[in-house]
Amino acid sequence: MGDPREGGCQCGEVRYQLEGEPLALVVCHCTACQRQSGSAFGMSLIVPKDAFHLVAGAPKNFTRSADSGRSVRCMFCPSCGTRIYHEPISSMNSLNVKPGTLDDTSWLAPGLQVWTRSKQPWTPIPEGARCFEGQP
């Protein structure tokens, strides 16, 4: 990943920069991610918390319970509603950035598939992908 990467919401009010290498790119098939994304799965680019820098705007947030039972603070643009990142309450050292909010997504390559027990039956998983039926 080049340094820094930039991203933001659909309307441009909230903007951020990421520095350094991400820890992982995860495809999540849990029902909460399906609902949040309006699709068959959600994706999370896990980064160290100190690698994320808000450069414009002030996201709003709410806290929800994940399928694992853990609490997650969800940050979103107050104007357009775009989800920017999740902050797992149990892991205050990392953030789960929504990778579709990056300006350049061409380098993304998911390395992990989680909550596959609730994946949509018509959603293929790439051959050789690391998979977990629940939370690893």
N, C-alpha and C positions, 0 to 999 in steps of 0.2 A: 504494500500500500504506500503510495506517495505521501509525503508530508507537507502541509496538512491537507486533509480531505475536508470538503465543505458540504453542507446540506441545509435543508430547511423545509418549512411547511409549504403547502400549495399556494397560499396567498403571498408568501414572502415576509410576513411579519416576524416569524421566529426563524433565526439563522444560527448555525453552530459550526464549529470546527472540531475535527478529530485529529489528534497527533499520535504517532507511533503505530504499532501493529495491533490489530484486534486479537482478542483471545480465541474467538471462535465465531463461526456463522452457523446458526442453528435454524432448521426448519421445524416448526412446532405444529403438530396436528391436533392439539387439545381443542376442546369445544370453545373455550374462551378466545383463543386466537382465531378460530374460524369465524366467530361472531365479530370480533374486532376488525378483522381484515375484510369481512364480507366475501370471503373466498374459502378455499379448501384447507388453507393453512396460513400461519403467520411466520414471519422470519424475524430473528433477533441477531444483531451484530453485537456480540459481547465485547465490551471494551473496559479497560481500567477507568475508574471514575475520574481520575485526574487527567485523562486523555481527552475528555469532553469539555469543550469551552463554548458557552452560550455567548454569541456575539451580537444578537439583536432580539428584541422582544422579551416577553415574560410569559412563559407557558403557565397554564392552569393545570391543576392536577386533581385526581381522585384516587382513592385506594380501593382495590378489589382483592378478592381471594382467588388465588390461582387454583387450577385443578389439583395441584399438589397439596393444597391447604395453606400454603404460605401467602403472606400479604405482599402485594405489589403496588407501588405508587406509579400511576400512569400519567405521563406529562403530555399535554397536547396544546395546540395553538388555540387561544381563546376566540379568534375570529373565524378561522376556517375549519377547526376541529381536527386537523391532521394530528395523528398520534406521532410524537417525536421520539420518545424513549420510555422505557419502564425502569423503575428502580426497585429491585428486589429488597424488601425490608430486611431479610435475613442475611444479605450480602452487601454491606455498605461500601465495599471496595470496587464494585463493578456496576455498569449500566448496560441495559439491553437496548441499543439504538435500533430503531426501525429502519433497516437498510434501504428501503425504497425512498426514503427522504434524502438520500445522498444525491448530490448533483451528478456524479458519475457512478453508475452502478455496473459498468462493464467488467469490472475486475472481481465481482462477487462470485464465490463458488462455495455453496453450503457443504460443510463437512460432517454434519450430524443431523439425524432425523429423530425427533422425540415425540412421545405420546402417539405412537403409531397405532395403538389399539383403538383410537378414536378417529383415525384417518378415513377420509371418504374412499369407498371401494374403487372408484374410478380414477383415483390419484396414483400414478405410478411412482415408485421409489427407485432411483437409479441403482443399477447393479453395483454391488460392493459398498454401498453407503453404510456407515455406522448407524444402527438403529436401536432405539429403546422403546419398549411398549409404554413406558411411563416416564417419570423424571429420573434422569441418570444420577 
